[in-house]
Amino acid sequence: MNASEPHAIKLKINGDPFEVSVPARRTLVDLLRYDIGLTGTKEACSVGVCGACTVMIDGKIVASCITLAVQADGADITTIEGLGTPENLSPVQQAYIDCGGFQCGICTPGQIVATTALLNENAKPNEDEIKEWLMGNLCRCTGYYQIIDSVKKASGQPVPPTPGAPV
C-alpha cells in the first residue's frame, strides 16, 4: 500500500453502506468524524489507551484512533450513533442517564459502546467482570461507581438508589 495514494474501501457504518477513498494513513476515528460526519466518537489520547474513541468492528471493540480506516475495509462498524436516537435511547444509554454514569461526555460514547459490546457477550456480568471489561475506558470526571451501576442497570441487575434521585 502506498501511503500517499487514496484507497477505495467499502464498509457499513451503523447499518448504512459507504464507499470512500482514503489515504492508507487515515485513522478510523478521522474517517468517522471528518469524512462521514459522525462526531459522537471522540478522540482524547490519540494512542489507544483512554477508550474515548471506542467503536465496534464486526461486534468487537477497537480503539478507532489507532485503527487505520483501510483496516476496516469490508467491515461492519457500530458507533454511538448506531445504538439509539434521542427519541429512542438504547437500554445502555438510558441506564447511563438514570445512574449518572457520565459527566463531561468525552469518554461516555466509548464507555457506552464498550458496555454494549460487554452485554452482547455477557448479559449479566458481575462487578469484577464489568471492571475488567471497562478497564480500557478512562474517565477523569466520575468516581466509576456510577459507571458500574449503569452497566448493572442496563443488564437488569439491581443498583443502589442514586443519591438525590426521586424515590
Buried (B, 14 or more C-beta within 10 A) or exposed (E): EEEEEEBEBEBBBBEEEBEBEBBBEBBBBBBBBEBBEBEBBBBBBBEBBBBBBBBBBEEEBBBBBBBBBBBBBEBBBBBBBBBBEEEEBBBBBBBBEBBBBBBEEBBBBBBBBBBBBBBEEEEEBEEEBBBEBBEBBBBEEBEBEBBBBBBBBBBEBEBEEBEEEEE
